[in-house]
């Protein structure tokens, strides 16, 4: 059986629109919980999400922070 890895990619600055980073983490977590090997790849300005001040305040930024913490807890691979 061939194993494959699902890679969820985001490249938009989260300060402008955090939905791309949220989507990448959300679907990577869903797939990971289903037992699939997953990875989140942040490129370009999306890597700013990894900085302390890289996400906007408010509900969407809070949800991205929650998803990022969950990804770390589960050992999900994130590359930037």
C-alpha positions as CSV (number, residue, x, y, z in Angstrom):
1,X,0.0,0.0,0.0
2,X,1.3,3.4,-0.9
3,X,1.3,6.0,1.8
4,X,0.7,9.6,0.8
5,X,0.9,12.9,2.8
6,X,-1.7,15.6,2.5
7,X,-0.1,19.0,2.3
8,X,-2.1,22.1,3.1
9,X,-0.5,25.3,1.8
10,X,-1.1,28.9,2.7
11,X,0.8,31.9,1.3
12,X,-1.3,35.0,2.2
13,X,-0.3,37.5,4.9
14,X,-2.5,36.6,7.9
15,X,-2.7,40.3,8.9
16,X,-4.6,41.0,5.7
17,X,-6.6,37.8,5.6
18,X,-6.2,35.0,8.2
19,X,-8.7,32.8,6.6
20,X,-6.0,31.1,4.4
21,X,-3.9,30.1,7.3
22,X,-7.0,29.1,9.3
23,X,-8.1,26.9,6.4
24,X,-4.8,25.2,6.1
25,X,-4.6,24.3,9.8
26,X,-8.3,23.4,10.0
27,X,-8.2,20.8,7.2
28,X,-4.8,19.5,8.2
29,X,-6.1,18.9,11.7
30,X,-9.3,17.2,10.4
31,X,-7.2,14.9,8.1
32,X,-4.7,14.2,10.9
33,X,-7.5,13.2,13.3
34,X,-8.8,10.9,10.6
35,X,-5.5,9.1,10.7
36,X,-3.9,10.6,7.6
37,X,-0.4,12.0,7.4
38,X,-0.6,15.7,7.0
39,X,1.6,18.8,6.9
40,X,1.0,22.6,6.9
41,X,3.2,24.6,4.6
42,X,3.4,28.3,5.1
43,X,5.1,30.3,2.4
44,X,5.7,34.0,1.7
45,X,3.9,36.3,4.0
46,X,2.0,33.4,5.6
47,X,5.0,32.6,7.8
48,X,4.2,35.8,9.7
49,X,1.5,33.7,11.4
50,X,4.3,32.1,13.4
51,X,5.3,35.4,15.0
52,X,3.7,36.4,18.3
53,X,2.1,39.5,16.7
54,X,1.6,37.9,13.3
55,X,-2.2,37.2,13.6
56,X,-5.0,39.7,13.9
57,X,-6.8,40.2,17.1
58,X,-10.4,39.0,17.1
59,X,-12.2,35.7,16.7
60,X,-10.5,34.5,13.5
61,X,-7.0,35.2,14.9
62,X,-8.0,33.4,18.1
63,X,-9.2,30.4,16.2
64,X,-6.0,30.2,14.2
65,X,-4.0,30.4,17.5
66,X,-6.1,27.5,18.8
67,X,-5.6,25.4,15.7
68,X,-1.8,26.1,15.8
69,X,-1.6,25.0,19.4
70,X,-3.5,21.9,18.6
71,X,-1.2,21.1,15.7
72,X,1.8,21.4,18.0
73,X,0.2,19.2,20.6
74,X,-0.6,16.5,18.0
75,X,2.9,16.7,16.5
76,X,1.7,17.9,13.1
77,X,4.5,19.0,10.8
78,X,4.5,22.7,9.9
79,X,7.1,24.1,7.5
80,X,7.7,27.7,6.6
